[in-house]
């Protein structure tokens, strides 16, 4: 099997969520953060025929990058990365040593708010949060507009940056830690539930991200 660019991009992104990963049979890859605040699911171009664990995903991807057009072959206790005359034996980790995602999709609770966030707006919000050193992203509704802001919940007098992204008849404020928004850049349909969870749904890619306790719904 030769990993597609899409698969490699997903794995690179997932390595920022959890350093380890448990692959299961099929073409769906899941990762969960060690704190269980982020669950990511992606359908990829490659299909895996067995379960195996990688303890350090970034190290594994670096090993794959050593080869030109690498082919990956799965064995019982290791995989082999090969290209032309070169090959590398990469031993699997113990699955028990990995904080692994659930085997199946998590049922998302009732949705109070749903809207689309474009890739460019997402990039602008995250860039502003980094520049202004703001720890949270707030998605809020005032009964008229939906606004996404880079902000600080504990220090509301500091600078903030906001973009109006839609309309709503509801009043709410959903708070997400900026450090949990480790997303592949694309357009997302965002769903917010008062049960304390948000869903970012893109092209063959879904992130479930916990809301902070400061979130409110009326």
C-alpha positions as CSV (number, residue, x, y, z in Angstrom):
1,X,0.0,0.0,0.0
2,X,1.2,3.5,-0.9
3,X,-0.2,6.2,1.4
4,X,-2.0,8.9,-0.6
5,X,-1.3,12.6,0.1
6,X,-4.8,12.9,1.7
7,X,-3.9,10.0,4.1
8,X,-0.6,11.6,5.0
9,X,-2.2,15.0,5.6
10,X,-4.7,13.4,7.9
11,X,-2.1,11.5,9.8
12,X,0.0,14.7,10.2
13,X,-3.0,16.5,11.6
14,X,-3.9,13.7,13.9
15,X,-0.3,13.6,15.3
16,X,-1.1,17.1,16.7
17,X,-4.1,15.8,18.5
18,X,-2.5,12.7,20.0
19,X,1.1,11.5,19.6
20,X,0.0,7.9,19.3
21,X,-2.7,6.2,17.2
22,X,-4.5,2.9,16.9
23,X,-5.3,1.9,13.3
24,X,-8.3,-0.4,12.9
25,X,-9.3,-2.4,9.8
26,X,-11.0,-0.3,7.1
27,X,-10.6,3.1,5.6
28,X,-11.6,5.2,8.6
29,X,-9.0,6.6,11.0
30,X,-9.8,8.0,14.4
31,X,-7.8,10.0,17.0
32,X,-8.7,11.3,20.4
33,X,-6.7,13.7,22.5
34,X,-5.3,12.4,25.7
35,X,-7.6,14.7,27.7
36,X,-10.6,13.3,25.7
37,X,-11.7,16.9,24.7
38,X,-11.2,16.3,20.9
39,X,-12.3,13.3,18.8
40,X,-11.3,13.3,15.1
41,X,-12.6,11.0,12.4
42,X,-11.5,10.8,8.8
43,X,-12.3,8.6,5.8
44,X,-9.0,8.2,3.9
45,X,-8.0,6.8,0.5
46,X,-6.1,3.8,2.0
47,X,-7.7,0.8,3.6
48,X,-6.0,-1.2,6.4
49,X,-6.5,-4.9,6.8
50,X,-5.5,-5.3,10.4
51,X,-5.3,-3.5,13.7
52,X,-2.0,-2.0,14.8
53,X,-0.7,0.8,17.0
54,X,1.9,3.5,16.4
55,X,3.3,5.1,19.6
56,X,4.9,8.1,18.0
57,X,3.0,9.1,14.9
58,X,5.3,12.1,14.0
59,X,8.3,9.7,14.2
60,X,6.5,7.2,12.0
61,X,5.7,9.9,9.4
62,X,9.3,11.0,9.4
63,X,10.3,7.5,8.7
64,X,7.9,7.3,5.8
65,X,9.4,10.5,4.4
66,X,12.8,8.9,4.2
67,X,11.6,7.0,1.1
68,X,10.7,8.1,-2.4
69,X,7.2,6.7,-3.2
70,X,7.3,4.4,-0.1
71,X,5.2,1.2,0.0
72,X,3.9,0.1,3.4
73,X,3.3,-3.6,4.0
74,X,1.6,-4.7,7.2
75,X,2.7,-7.8,9.1
76,X,1.6,-9.3,12.4
77,X,4.0,-7.4,14.7
78,X,5.6,-4.8,12.5
79,X,5.2,-3.0,9.2
80,X,7.7,-2.6,6.4
81,X,8.4,0.6,4.6
82,X,10.2,0.0,1.3
83,X,11.2,1.7,-1.9
84,X,13.6,0.4,-4.6
85,X,16.4,-1.4,-2.7
86,X,15.7,0.2,0.7
87,X,13.4,-1.0,3.4
88,X,12.7,-0.2,7.1
89,X,11.1,-2.5,9.7
90,X,8.9,-0.5,12.0
91,X,7.7,-2.4,15.1
92,X,4.1,-1.8,16.3
93,X,3.4,-0.4,19.8
94,X,1.4,-2.1,22.4
95,X,-2.2,-1.0,21.8
96,X,-2.7,-0.7,25.6
97,X,-0.1,2.1,25.7
98,X,-2.2,4.3,23.3
99,X,-5.1,6.5,24.3
100,X,-7.3,5.3,21.5
101,X,-10.5,6.6,20.0
102,X,-13.8,4.7,20.2
103,X,-14.3,2.0,17.5
104,X,-17.5,3.6,16.2
105,X,-18.9,7.0,15.7
106,X,-20.2,8.9,18.7
107,X,-23.9,9.9,18.5
108,X,-24.1,13.7,18.5
109,X,-26.8,15.1,20.8
110,X,-29.5,17.5,19.8
111,X,-28.2,20.6,17.9
112,X,-29.2,24.1,19.0
113,X,-27.1,26.0,16.4
114,X,-25.7,25.1,13.0
115,X,-23.8,27.3,10.5
116,X,-21.0,27.1,7.9
117,X,-17.5,28.4,8.6
118,X,-15.4,29.0,5.6
119,X,-11.7,28.0,5.4
120,X,-10.7,31.6,5.1
121,X,-12.7,32.7,8.1
122,X,-11.4,29.8,10.2
123,X,-7.8,30.8,9.2
124,X,-8.4,34.4,10.1
125,X,-9.8,33.6,13.5
126,X,-7.0,31.2,14.4
127,X,-4.3,33.6,13.1
128,X,-5.8,36.5,15.1
129,X,-5.9,34.3,18.2
130,X,-2.2,33.5,17.8
131,X,-1.2,37.1,17.1
132,X,-3.2,38.5,20.0
133,X,-2.3,35.5,22.3
134,X,-6.0,34.8,23.1
135,X,-6.7,31.4,24.6
136,X,-10.3,30.9,23.5
137,X,-12.6,31.0,20.5
138,X,-16.2,32.1,21.3
139,X,-19.1,31.3,19.0
140,X,-22.0,33.5,20.1
141,X,-25.5,34.5,19.1
142,X,-27.4,37.5,20.2
143,X,-30.8,36.6,18.7
144,X,-29.7,38.2,15.4
145,X,-26.2,37.3,14.3
146,X,-23.7,34.4,14.8
147,X,-20.3,35.8,15.6
148,X,-17.0,33.9,16.0
149,X,-14.4,35.6,18.1
150,X,-10.9,35.1,19.3
151,X,-11.1,36.1,22.9
152,X,-10.1,35.6,26.6
153,X,-12.9,34.4,28.9
154,X,-11.0,35.3,32.1
155,X,-10.0,38.7,30.9
156,X,-12.9,40.3,28.8
157,X,-11.2,43.7,28.8
158,X,-8.4,42.5,26.4
159,X,-8.4,42.9,22.6
160,X,-10.5,40.5,20.6
161,X,-11.2,39.8,17.0
162,X,-14.5,38.8,15.6
163,X,-16.2,37.7,12.3
164,X,-20.0,37.6,11.7
165,X,-20.7,34.3,10.0
166,X,-24.5,33.8,10.0
167,X,-27.8,34.6,11.5
168,X,-29.8,33.1,14.4
169,X,-32.8,33.6,16.6
170,X,-31.1,32.1,19.6
171,X,-29.0,33.6,22.4
172,X,-25.9,31.6,23.3
173,X,-22.2,31.6,23.8
174,X,-20.1,28.5,23.1
175,X,-16.5,28.6,24.3
176,X,-13.7,26.4,22.8
177,X,-10.1,26.3,23.8
178,X,-8.0,27.5,20.9
179,X,-5.5,24.7,21.6
180,X,-8.3,22.2,20.8
181,X,-8.9,23.7,17.3
182,X,-6.2,21.7,15.5
183,X,-8.1,21.4,12.2
184,X,-7.2,20.7,8.6
185,X,-8.0,23.9,6.8
186,X,-11.3,23.6,4.8
187,X,-14.9,24.7,5.0
188,X,-16.8,23.2,8.0
189,X,-20.5,22.9,8.9
190,X,-20.5,23.6,12.7
191,X,-23.1,22.2,15.0
192,X,-23.3,23.3,18.6
193,X,-25.1,21.4,21.4
194,X,-26.0,22.7,24.8
195,X,-24.8,19.3,26.1
196,X,-21.3,20.8,26.0
197,X,-20.0,19.6,22.6
198,X,-19.5,21.0,19.1
199,X,-19.1,19.3,15.8
200,X,-16.9,20.5,12.9
201,X,-17.9,18.5,9.8
202,X,-15.9,18.9,6.6
203,X,-15.1,16.8,3.6
204,X,-14.6,13.2,4.8
205,X,-13.5,14.7,8.1
206,X,-15.2,15.3,11.5
207,X,-14.0,16.8,14.8
208,X,-16.0,16.6,18.0
209,X,-14.7,19.2,20.4
210,X,-15.7,19.8,24.0
211,X,-17.1,23.2,25.0
212,X,-15.7,25.0,28.1
213,X,-17.7,25.3,31.3
214,X,-18.1,29.1,30.6
215,X,-20.4,28.3,27.7
216,X,-24.1,29.4,28.1
217,X,-27.4,28.8,26.4
218,X,-30.7,30.5,27.0
